[in-house]
Amino acid sequence: MEFRSFNKISRLSREIVITEKIDGTNAQIYIGEDGEFLVGSRRRWITPEDDNYGFARWAYFNKEQLMELGVGSHFGEWWGQGIQRNYGLKEKRFSLFNTHRWGVERPACCHVVPILYRGTFDTNDIEKVLSFLKTFGSYASEGFMNPEGIVIFHIAGNLLFKKTLKGDDVPKREELSDE
């Protein structure tokens, strides 16, 4: 039998980044080493003819700028007018998830999910950020008072977690039962 090692366990009290969870549809841009350009949703490649809320049409229209993202898969949220909560917008936006890589310098057609907190993992800080978002509204779309929630990225563990404001993080009665 081939030996299988036990995975290293990440320390919980390490740095996290909390971003706003935007309620739209998952999207990606893939750029190959040979310049191949593909557009995807959460589960499939899409085209302008077989689209997802117009993301492929938008991506091909902005292809020249999006090529600035460089080789690799670039994930984000396609959101705004006509998608989920709409956020009071009259347009759609593509917000990249990788806040470590994308900030001010990014293709002009792209946004980045807002960073709400960066620091050591602490559930009290997570609850404070969630409460602040609930009280003051969306950072991604200023003035929108019904944001979805937050995404917590645990850097050492390379793990993502989400907490929403609608109570789906509260265990259901049947989940609490041992039966």
C-alpha positions in Angstrom: 0.0 0.0 0.0 1.2 3.5 -0.9 2.0 5.7 2.2 -0.4 8.6 2.6 0.7 11.4 4.8 -1.6 13.5 7.1 -2.1 17.1 5.8 -0.6 19.9 7.8 -3.2 21.7 10.0 -3.4 25.5 9.6 -3.4 27.7 12.8 -6.7 29.4 13.2 -5.4 32.6 14.8 -3.8 33.8 11.6 -4.5 36.6 9.2 -7.9 36.9 7.5 -9.3 39.2 4.9 -13.0 40.0 5.0 -14.7 41.3 1.8 -18.3 42.1 1.0 -20.2 39.2 -0.5 -21.9 40.6 -3.5 -25.2 39.0 -4.6 -24.8 38.4 -8.4 -23.6 35.5 -10.4 -20.2 33.9 -10.3 -18.0 34.7 -13.4 -14.5 34.0 -14.7 -12.1 35.1 -17.4 -9.5 32.6 -18.5 -6.5 33.7 -20.4 -4.2 30.9 -21.7 -0.4 31.2 -22.3 -1.1 31.2 -26.0 -3.6 34.1 -25.7 -6.7 31.8 -25.5 -9.6 33.8 -24.1 -12.5 32.0 -22.4 -15.4 33.2 -20.4 -17.2 31.2 -17.8 -19.9 31.1 -15.2 -19.7 29.0 -12.0 -20.2 25.7 -13.8 -19.6 26.1 -17.6 -17.9 28.0 -20.3 -20.2 30.6 -21.9 -20.4 32.5 -25.2 -22.3 35.6 -26.3 -24.7 33.2 -27.9 -25.1 31.0 -24.8 -24.6 33.6 -22.1 -25.2 34.2 -18.4 -26.8 37.6 -17.7 -24.8 39.1 -20.6 -21.4 38.5 -19.0 -19.9 36.8 -22.1 -21.1 39.7 -24.4 -19.6 42.2 -22.0 -16.3 40.2 -21.7 -15.8 39.9 -25.5 -16.7 43.6 -25.9 -13.9 44.4 -23.2 -11.5 41.7 -24.3 -8.6 44.0 -25.0 -8.7 45.5 -21.5 -9.4 42.1 -19.9 -6.3 40.6 -21.5 -4.4 42.9 -19.1 -5.4 40.4 -16.3 -2.7 38.1 -17.6 -2.4 34.3 -17.9 -4.7 32.3 -15.6 -8.2 32.1 -14.3 -9.7 35.3 -12.9 -12.8 34.8 -10.8 -15.3 37.5 -9.8 -18.9 38.4 -9.4 -21.1 39.7 -12.3 -23.7 41.9 -10.6 -25.9 44.9 -10.8 -29.0 45.7 -13.0 -31.2 42.7 -13.6 -29.1 40.3 -11.4 -30.3 39.2 -8.0 -30.4 42.3 -5.7 -29.7 44.8 -8.5 -27.9 47.1 -5.9 -29.8 50.1 -7.2 -27.5 50.1 -10.3 -28.3 51.1 -13.9 -25.5 48.9 -15.2 -23.8 45.6 -14.5 -20.3 45.3 -13.0 -17.5 42.7 -12.8 -15.8 42.7 -9.4 -12.7 40.5 -9.1 -12.3 38.4 -5.9 -8.5 38.4 -5.6 -8.0 41.4 -3.4 -4.3 40.5 -2.9 -3.5 40.9 -6.6 -6.0 43.5 -7.7 -6.3 46.9 -6.3 -6.0 50.3 -8.0 -4.0 48.8 -10.9 -6.5 46.7 -12.8 -8.3 46.8 -16.1 -10.5 49.9 -16.2 -13.6 47.8 -16.9 -13.2 45.8 -13.7 -13.9 46.5 -10.0 -12.6 44.5 -7.0 -14.7 43.3 -4.1 -14.4 45.8 -1.2 -12.1 44.8 1.7 -13.9 45.4 5.0 -11.3 44.1 7.4 -7.8 42.6 7.5 -6.3 41.2 10.7 -6.0 38.2 12.9 -8.9 35.8 13.0 -11.3 36.7 15.7 -15.0 35.9 15.7 -15.8 39.1 17.6 -14.2 41.1 14.7 -16.1 39.1 12.2 -19.4 39.9 13.9 -18.5 43.6 14.2 -17.9 43.7 10.4 -21.1 42.0 9.7 -23.0 44.3 12.0 -21.3 47.4 10.5 -22.4 46.2 7.0 -26.0 45.6 8.2 -26.1 49.1 9.7 -24.4 51.2 7.0 -25.1 49.2 3.9 -23.1 48.0 0.9 -19.6 49.3 0.3 -19.7 47.9 -3.3 -22.7 50.1 -4.1 -22.9 53.0 -1.7 -26.4 53.8 -0.4 -27.7 50.2 -1.0 -29.1 49.1 2.4 -29.7 45.4 1.7 -26.2 43.8 1.3 -25.9 40.1 1.2 -23.1 39.5 3.7 -19.3 38.8 3.9 -16.7 36.4 2.7 -13.9 35.5 5.1 -10.6 34.4 3.5 -8.3 32.6 5.9 -4.9 33.2 4.3 -2.9 30.4 6.1 -5.6 27.8 5.5 -6.3 29.1 2.0 -10.0 28.7 2.8 -13.1 30.8 2.1 -16.1 31.1 4.4 -19.3 33.1 4.0 -21.7 34.7 6.5 -24.9 36.3 5.3 -27.2 38.8 6.8 -30.4 36.8 6.1 -30.0 34.2 8.9 -29.0 31.2 6.8 -25.9 30.9 9.1 -28.3 30.2 12.0 -28.5 26.4 12.4 -32.0 24.9 11.6 -33.7 22.9 14.4 -33.1 19.6 12.6 -29.4 20.4 12.3 -29.1 20.8 16.0 -30.8 17.4 16.7 -28.7 14.2 17.3 -31.5 12.1 15.6 
